[in-house]
Amino acid sequence: MTEQALSKLAGGREIVLPLSKALEISLRSLKIRFGRSIITTSG
């Protein structure tokens, strides 16, 4: 696939995340998943 075709599939926009923002998002989701698993195991 060409780059143009990929950008059309992605809605025509390309998002470049800085590494710090990517780490922040992944850590937040890990905290949420960890909290949910604790709730599940304690229930």
Biopython code that builds the backbone (N, CA, C, O; Angstrom):
import numpy as np
from Bio.PDB.StructureBuilder import StructureBuilder

atoms = [
    (1, "MET", "N", (0.841, -1.193, 0.000)),
    (1, "MET", "CA", (0.000, 0.000, 0.000)),
    (1, "MET", "C", (0.880, 1.249, 0.000)),
    (1, "MET", "O", (1.950, 1.279, 0.609)),
    (2, "THR", "N", (0.417, 2.238, -0.675)),
    (2, "THR", "CA", (1.166, 3.492, -0.685)),
    (2, "THR", "C", (0.841, 4.293, 0.565)),
    (2, "THR", "O", (-0.120, 4.015, 1.283)),
    (3, "GLU", "N", (1.673, 5.289, 0.797)),
    (3, "GLU", "CA", (1.456, 6.127, 1.967)),
    (3, "GLU", "C", (0.140, 6.890, 1.856)),
    (3, "GLU", "O", (-0.554, 7.108, 2.849)),
    (4, "GLN", "N", (-0.190, 7.292, 0.630)),
    (4, "GLN", "CA", (-1.434, 8.025, 0.399)),
    (4, "GLN", "C", (-2.654, 7.164, 0.720)),
    (4, "GLN", "O", (-3.616, 7.636, 1.325)),
    (5, "ALA", "N", (-2.604, 5.899, 0.310)),
    (5, "ALA", "CA", (-3.722, 5.000, 0.574)),
    (5, "ALA", "C", (-3.877, 4.761, 2.073)),
    (5, "ALA", "O", (-4.995, 4.679, 2.582)),
    (6, "LEU", "N", (-2.763, 4.651, 2.770)),
    (6, "LEU", "CA", (-2.826, 4.444, 4.214)),
    (6, "LEU", "C", (-3.414, 5.661, 4.916)),
    (6, "LEU", "O", (-4.191, 5.514, 5.859)),
    (7, "SER", "N", (-3.056, 6.851, 4.471)),
    (7, "SER", "CA", (-3.592, 8.044, 5.121)),
    (7, "SER", "C", (-5.086, 8.180, 4.867)),
    (7, "SER", "O", (-5.809, 8.707, 5.712)),
    (8, "LYS", "N", (-5.559, 7.711, 3.712)),
    (8, "LYS", "CA", (-6.999, 7.735, 3.458)),
    (8, "LYS", "C", (-7.721, 6.755, 4.376)),
    (8, "LYS", "O", (-8.823, 7.037, 4.847)),
    (9, "LEU", "N", (-7.103, 5.608, 4.629)),
    (9, "LEU", "CA", (-7.708, 4.633, 5.533)),
    (9, "LEU", "C", (-7.769, 5.175, 6.956)),
    (9, "LEU", "O", (-8.707, 4.882, 7.697)),
    (10, "ALA", "N", (-6.781, 5.954, 7.332)),
    (10, "ALA", "CA", (-6.717, 6.474, 8.690)),
    (10, "ALA", "C", (-7.533, 7.746, 8.862)),
    (10, "ALA", "O", (-7.415, 8.420, 9.886)),
    (11, "GLY", "N", (-8.347, 8.080, 7.892)),
    (11, "GLY", "CA", (-9.172, 9.261, 7.998)),
    (11, "GLY", "C", (-8.487, 10.506, 7.485)),
    (11, "GLY", "O", (-8.967, 11.617, 7.709)),
    (12, "GLY", "N", (-7.367, 10.337, 6.797)),
    (12, "GLY", "CA", (-6.692, 11.469, 6.191)),
    (12, "GLY", "C", (-5.837, 12.281, 7.129)),
    (12, "GLY", "O", (-5.374, 13.359, 6.759)),
    (13, "ARG", "N", (-5.615, 11.797, 8.330)),
    (13, "ARG", "CA", (-4.751, 12.552, 9.234)),
    (13, "ARG", "C", (-3.752, 11.610, 9.875)),
    (13, "ARG", "O", (-4.033, 10.432, 10.098)),
    (14, "GLU", "N", (-2.594, 12.147, 10.163)),
    (14, "GLU", "CA", (-1.538, 11.347, 10.776)),
    (14, "GLU", "C", (-1.170, 12.009, 12.084)),
    (14, "GLU", "O", (-0.885, 13.206, 12.126)),
    (15, "ILE", "N", (-1.176, 11.236, 13.147)),
    (15, "ILE", "CA", (-0.879, 11.776, 14.466)),
    (15, "ILE", "C", (0.488, 11.262, 14.895)),
    (15, "ILE", "O", (0.732, 10.055, 14.907)),
    (16, "VAL", "N", (1.370, 12.179, 15.244)),
    (16, "VAL", "CA", (2.688, 11.793, 15.737)),
    (16, "VAL", "C", (2.715, 12.106, 17.225)),
    (16, "VAL", "O", (2.627, 13.265, 17.630)),
    (17, "LEU", "N", (2.839, 11.058, 18.034)),
    (17, "LEU", "CA", (2.858, 11.248, 19.479)),
    (17, "LEU", "C", (4.287, 11.373, 19.981)),
    (17, "LEU", "O", (5.148, 10.586, 19.588)),
    (18, "PRO", "N", (4.556, 12.344, 20.838)),
    (18, "PRO", "CA", (5.852, 12.347, 21.509)),
    (18, "PRO", "C", (5.935, 11.157, 22.456)),
    (18, "PRO", "O", (4.919, 10.672, 22.955)),
    (19, "LEU", "N", (7.141, 10.700, 22.694)),
    (19, "LEU", "CA", (7.333, 9.497, 23.509)),
    (19, "LEU", "C", (6.753, 9.671, 24.908)),
    (19, "LEU", "O", (6.173, 8.734, 25.457)),
    (20, "SER", "N", (6.903, 10.860, 25.488)),
    (20, "SER", "CA", (6.391, 11.082, 26.841)),
    (20, "SER", "C", (4.875, 10.938, 26.891)),
    (20, "SER", "O", (4.324, 10.404, 27.854)),
    (21, "LYS", "N", (4.206, 11.419, 25.843)),
    (21, "LYS", "CA", (2.744, 11.312, 25.805)),
    (21, "LYS", "C", (2.325, 9.854, 25.631)),
    (21, "LYS", "O", (1.354, 9.404, 26.239)),
    (22, "ALA", "N", (3.062, 9.121, 24.799)),
    (22, "ALA", "CA", (2.752, 7.710, 24.595)),
    (22, "ALA", "C", (2.928, 6.931, 25.896)),
    (22, "ALA", "O", (2.116, 6.063, 26.216)),
    (23, "LEU", "N", (3.981, 7.237, 26.642)),
    (23, "LEU", "CA", (4.199, 6.568, 27.929)),
    (23, "LEU", "C", (3.096, 6.915, 28.921)),
    (23, "LEU", "O", (2.632, 6.059, 29.673)),
    (24, "GLU", "N", (2.684, 8.173, 28.914)),
    (24, "GLU", "CA", (1.623, 8.605, 29.824)),
    (24, "GLU", "C", (0.325, 7.860, 29.544)),
    (24, "GLU", "O", (-0.353, 7.420, 30.472)),
    (25, "ILE", "N", (-0.018, 7.720, 28.281)),
    (25, "ILE", "CA", (-1.246, 7.020, 27.904)),
    (25, "ILE", "C", (-1.163, 5.546, 28.289)),
    (25, "ILE", "O", (-2.120, 4.986, 28.823)),
    (26, "SER", "N", (-0.015, 4.917, 28.017)),
    (26, "SER", "CA", (0.102, 3.488, 28.315)),
    (26, "SER", "C", (0.105, 3.230, 29.819)),
    (26, "SER", "O", (-0.471, 2.244, 30.279)),
    (27, "LEU", "N", (0.748, 4.106, 30.588)),
    (27, "LEU", "CA", (0.737, 3.930, 32.041)),
    (27, "LEU", "C", (-0.663, 4.116, 32.608)),
    (27, "LEU", "O", (-1.072, 3.396, 33.519)),
    (28, "ARG", "N", (-1.394, 5.083, 32.069)),
    (28, "ARG", "CA", (-2.758, 5.306, 32.542)),
    (28, "ARG", "C", (-3.633, 4.084, 32.283)),
    (28, "ARG", "O", (-4.415, 3.679, 33.144)),
    (29, "SER", "N", (-3.497, 3.497, 31.092)),
    (29, "SER", "CA", (-4.321, 2.329, 30.782)),
    (29, "SER", "C", (-3.910, 1.128, 31.631)),
    (29, "SER", "O", (-4.752, 0.316, 32.013)),
    (30, "LEU", "N", (-2.603, 1.016, 31.927)),
    (30, "LEU", "CA", (-2.165, -0.075, 32.800)),
    (30, "LEU", "C", (-2.743, 0.076, 34.203)),
    (30, "LEU", "O", (-3.156, -0.910, 34.814)),
    (31, "LYS", "N", (-2.776, 1.307, 34.717)),
    (31, "LYS", "CA", (-3.349, 1.538, 36.047)),
    (31, "LYS", "C", (-4.823, 1.164, 36.070)),
    (31, "LYS", "O", (-5.302, 0.554, 37.026)),
    (32, "ILE", "N", (-5.536, 1.531, 35.014)),
    (32, "ILE", "CA", (-6.966, 1.216, 34.937)),
    (32, "ILE", "C", (-7.172, -0.292, 34.908)),
    (32, "ILE", "O", (-8.031, -0.819, 35.615)),
    (33, "ARG", "N", (-6.377, -0.991, 34.084)),
    (33, "ARG", "CA", (-6.521, -2.450, 33.991)),
    (33, "ARG", "C", (-6.164, -3.118, 35.307)),
    (33, "ARG", "O", (-6.820, -4.077, 35.714)),
    (34, "PHE", "N", (-5.126, -2.620, 35.980)),
    (34, "PHE", "CA", (-4.724, -3.193, 37.260)),
    (34, "PHE", "C", (-5.823, -2.996, 38.298)),
    (34, "PHE", "O", (-6.135, -3.909, 39.063)),
    (35, "GLY", "N", (-6.405, -1.808, 38.320)),
    (35, "GLY", "CA", (-7.496, -1.534, 39.250)),
    (35, "GLY", "C", (-8.697, -2.416, 38.995)),
    (35, "GLY", "O", (-9.329, -2.903, 39.933)),
    (36, "ARG", "N", (-9.016, -2.622, 37.724)),
    (36, "ARG", "CA", (-10.158, -3.487, 37.391)),
    (36, "ARG", "C", (-9.895, -4.923, 37.801)),
    (36, "ARG", "O", (-10.800, -5.609, 38.275)),
    (37, "SER", "N", (-8.657, -5.387, 37.621)),
    (37, "SER", "CA", (-8.368, -6.774, 37.987)),
    (37, "SER", "C", (-8.431, -6.963, 39.500)),
    (37, "SER", "O", (-8.847, -8.018, 39.979)),
    (38, "ILE", "N", (-8.021, -5.947, 40.248)),
    (38, "ILE", "CA", (-8.117, -6.031, 41.712)),
    (38, "ILE", "C", (-9.583, -6.089, 42.136)),
    (38, "ILE", "O", (-9.950, -6.881, 43.004)),
    (39, "ILE", "N", (-10.416, -5.253, 41.523)),
    (39, "ILE", "CA", (-11.851, -5.267, 41.832)),
    (39, "ILE", "C", (-12.451, -6.632, 41.501)),
    (39, "ILE", "O", (-13.264, -7.162, 42.257)),
    (40, "THR", "N", (-12.043, -7.193, 40.366)),
    (40, "THR", "CA", (-12.577, -8.489, 39.939)),
    (40, "THR", "C", (-12.164, -9.602, 40.894)),
    (40, "THR", "O", (-12.986, -10.441, 41.262)),
    (41, "THR", "N", (-10.890, -9.615, 41.299)),
    (41, "THR", "CA", (-10.419, -10.702, 42.164)),
    (41, "THR", "C", (-10.937, -10.558, 43.588)),
    (41, "THR", "O", (-11.129, -11.560, 44.277)),
    (42, "SER", "N", (-11.169, -9.316, 44.047)),
    (42, "SER", "CA", (-11.665, -9.146, 45.413)),
    (42, "SER", "C", (-13.171, -9.385, 45.497)),
    (42, "SER", "O", (-13.702, -9.650, 46.575)),
    (43, "GLY", "N", (-13.852, -9.292, 44.362)),
    (43, "GLY", "CA", (-15.307, -9.479, 44.364)),
    (43, "GLY", "C", (-15.603, -10.925, 44.289)),
    (43, "GLY", "O", (-16.769, -11.317, 44.278)),
]
sb = StructureBuilder()
sb.init_structure("model")
sb.init_model(0)
sb.init_chain("A")
sb.init_seg("    ")
for serial, (resi, resn, name, xyz) in enumerate(atoms, 1):
    if name == "N":
        sb.init_residue(resn, " ", resi, " ")
    sb.init_atom(name, np.array(xyz, "f"), 0.0, 1.0, " ", f" {name:<3s}", serial, name[0])
structure = sb.get_structure()
